Amino acid sequence: MTALAHRPDSPPEGEPTEDQAKIGRSLFMALDLVTWEKDESVILEIGWSAVWWQPVDPEEPFGEFEEMTDKGHYM
């Protein structure tokens, strides 16, 4: 048996797991750190941006999805 074999307690192939249904299907995140030129161990700015998709109706994991975004910046 290989490590990728189907486990008896996992959902049938192609169906989302319980965790996937909670967080959506995909998440993409970008992180940007700006450091001080004289000492790169000093972080001056942190910025991030994220996009993911959530089901419109949580009861239908294969229904429509809407795009969710978040971004932030600390100085």
C-alpha positions, -999 to +999 in steps of 0.1 A: +000+000+000+014+034-009+011+066+012-013+080-014-037+051-012-074+058-004-080+056+033-113+040+044-123+070+065-117+096+038-145+109+015-148+094-020-124+108-046-135+141-060-155+151-029-142+178-006-130+169+029-146+187+058-117+211+061-117+220+024-154+228+026-147+252+056-119+272+040-127+271+003-109+254-025-078+276-030-059+303-012-032+325-027-012+348-005+016+373-012+039+387+015+062+416+012+089+426+037+109+458+035+142+459+055+165+488+064+194+492+040+220+496+068+208+466+088+187+440+070+176+424+103+155+455+109+121+452+092+105+485+083+073+474+065+052+443+062+025+440+035+002+412+025-025+403+001-047+372+000-075+359-022-096+328-017-130+314-027-159+306-003-191+287-012-221+311-015-242+284+001-221+264+027-246+235+025-236+230-012-198+226-014-200+221-052-223+251-057-212+287-066-182+303-051-175+339-044-141+355-044-129+369-010-099+392-005-079+406+023-049+429+024-029+449+050+001+469+056+021+476+088+049+503+090 
